[in-house]
Amino acid sequence: MAKKRYTIEELDFKDDSPEEQVRTRKIFEDLKNRAEKGENLLEREKEFLCLSIKLSYNPDDGEPENFKFCNDFIFHELYLTYFHNDLAGPFFKAKRGKVVKVEMDEQLKDMKKLQNISDNWLKEIQITNHKDQILQELSTETKQDLKTLEIKIPNWVRKIKANQDRYRLQKDKIILQSKFIYHLAKSVMENYNPEDFEINFSGSIIEFTSYSLIHITSRHYAEPIKGNKAKTYHYKNFLPKELHLDLKNILTKIDNKHLIDINKTDNIIFEYEGITYQLWVQKRYKQIKGKGNVQINRIQSFYPIYDTAQLTKIKNDLQRIKIEHNLYLWYKPN
């Protein structure tokens, strides 16, 4: 019999009433029992469990550091503490409901933990045949980023200590971001139904897959981590966790105008909240049980356009039509 999977709503702490405390305590004890037996939990279940342990005033519940199943939760908090602003202090942590400044001795311990996490994750992504499709796709993406870094800072440059330190720091940034994106992608794919990732468009289906999410978040978010000036980055309007829903909503509205045939083009350009975006869709194949290799339309990339010359070309070559008050489509008239 399949174990119960708790919904997002069930894992939400609603209030401090006695009834709510009893309800969430039952879930906590069930998940903790399953985790201690080595059973796999969903990302949201692990987060609920470890956050509950962290917030608990019952000494018998222990601390997240006491449990191996909280390792990812600990990493997530450390990563957001130090890398949300690209290692620029001061740093703060939430402890028992209070936000406190992280002192230097704790910072050093945390950095050592992150270094160990980076080393272990590197070994994981170097494996070439992961059964986990998300991990397989992320490994490919991360190895490419590391190869690019080696070209940018080759061995002979790294002979200078300062360059060696710069290389190691940038390498760790790439590896740790890779791990963060892995858990983000797992969480997103677990939290939504398959149909939420399918977009009806011009008589076909466009799919937003784990590859789509990994590629876009890795290439076009967190500019300070990658520092690639050739890429453009999302600063507002689209959050990674809801990106598939936002794109589905926008593409559905665009499709109502019947101006784009996805079988005749591989990109869609639209303007949203005053920013011009380019969405790439390409035909790929995926294995479907009982059907073999099936061709699909997969979202490959999605990013904002800021280059003046490129924007001018779009205005000269395409026509603009209003979809709604904050959404416009750029299209080629027949």
MOKABEL-V694495 format. One record per residue. D_FIRST is the distance of its C-alpha to the first C-alpha in whole Angstrom. Layout:
d_first=D_FIRST
d_first=D_FIRST
//
This chain:
d_first=0
d_first=4
d_first=6
d_first=9
d_first=12
d_first=15
d_first=18
d_first=22
d_first=23
d_first=21
d_first=22
d_first=25
d_first=28
d_first=30
d_first=32
d_first=33
d_first=33
d_first=31
d_first=29
d_first=28
d_first=28
d_first=25
d_first=23
d_first=23
d_first=23
d_first=20
d_first=18
d_first=20
d_first=19
d_first=16
d_first=16
d_first=19
d_first=17
d_first=14
d_first=17
d_first=19
d_first=16
d_first=17
d_first=14
d_first=15
d_first=16
d_first=17
d_first=21
d_first=21
d_first=19
d_first=21
d_first=24
d_first=23
d_first=22
d_first=25
d_first=28
d_first=27
d_first=28
d_first=31
d_first=32
d_first=31
d_first=34
d_first=32
d_first=33
d_first=30
d_first=28
d_first=30
d_first=31
d_first=29
d_first=31
d_first=30
d_first=26
d_first=26
d_first=23
d_first=26
d_first=28
d_first=27
d_first=28
d_first=31
d_first=32
d_first=32
d_first=34
d_first=37
d_first=37
d_first=37
d_first=40
d_first=42
d_first=41
d_first=41
d_first=45
d_first=46
d_first=46
d_first=49
d_first=49
d_first=49
d_first=46
d_first=44
d_first=40
d_first=39
d_first=39
d_first=38
d_first=38
d_first=42
d_first=43
d_first=45
d_first=47
d_first=46
d_first=48
d_first=50
d_first=48
d_first=45
d_first=45
d_first=46
d_first=43
d_first=41
d_first=43
d_first=42
d_first=38
d_first=38
d_first=40
d_first=38
d_first=35
d_first=37
d_first=38
d_first=34
d_first=33
d_first=36
d_first=35
d_first=31
d_first=33
d_first=35
d_first=33
d_first=33
d_first=30
d_first=27
d_first=24
d_first=23
d_first=25
d_first=26
d_first=27
d_first=29
d_first=31
d_first=32
d_first=33
d_first=36
d_first=37
d_first=37
d_first=39
d_first=42
d_first=42
d_first=43
d_first=45
d_first=47
d_first=48
d_first=49
d_first=52
d_first=53
d_first=53
d_first=54
d_first=55
d_first=58
d_first=58
d_first=56
d_first=58
d_first=60
d_first=58
d_first=57
d_first=56
d_first=53
d_first=52
d_first=52
d_first=50
d_first=47
d_first=47
d_first=46
d_first=44
d_first=42
d_first=42
d_first=40
d_first=38
d_first=37
d_first=37
d_first=34
d_first=32
d_first=32
d_first=32
d_first=29
d_first=27
d_first=28
d_first=27
d_first=24
d_first=24
d_first=25
d_first=23
d_first=20
d_first=21
d_first=22
d_first=21
d_first=23
d_first=25
d_first=27
d_first=28
d_first=30
d_first=33
d_first=35
d_first=39
d_first=42
d_first=40
d_first=37
d_first=34
d_first=35
d_first=32
d_first=31
d_first=29
d_first=28
d_first=31
d_first=33
d_first=32
d_first=33
d_first=36
d_first=37
d_first=36
d_first=38
d_first=41
d_first=42
d_first=41
d_first=42
d_first=45
d_first=46
d_first=44
d_first=45
d_first=48
d_first=49
d_first=52
d_first=51
d_first=48
d_first=48
d_first=45
d_first=43
d_first=45
d_first=44
d_first=42
d_first=39
d_first=36
d_first=34
d_first=31
d_first=32
d_first=34
d_first=32
d_first=32
d_first=36
d_first=37
d_first=35
d_first=37
d_first=40
d_first=40
d_first=39
d_first=42
d_first=44
d_first=43
d_first=44
d_first=48
d_first=47
d_first=49
d_first=47
d_first=46
d_first=43
d_first=44
d_first=47
d_first=47
d_first=45
d_first=45
d_first=45
d_first=48
d_first=47
d_first=49
d_first=47
d_first=48
d_first=51
d_first=50
d_first=50
d_first=46
d_first=46
d_first=42
d_first=42
d_first=40
d_first=40
d_first=39
d_first=36
d_first=34
d_first=30
d_first=28
d_first=25
d_first=23
d_first=25
d_first=28
d_first=29
d_first=32
d_first=32
d_first=35
d_first=34
d_first=36
d_first=35
d_first=36
d_first=38
d_first=40
d_first=41
d_first=44
d_first=47
d_first=50
d_first=53
d_first=56
d_first=59
d_first=60
d_first=56
d_first=56
d_first=60
d_first=59
d_first=56
d_first=59
d_first=61
d_first=59
d_first=57
d_first=57
d_first=55
d_first=54
d_first=52
d_first=49
d_first=49
d_first=50
d_first=49
d_first=48
d_first=50
d_first=49
d_first=52
d_first=52
d_first=55
d_first=56
d_first=57
//
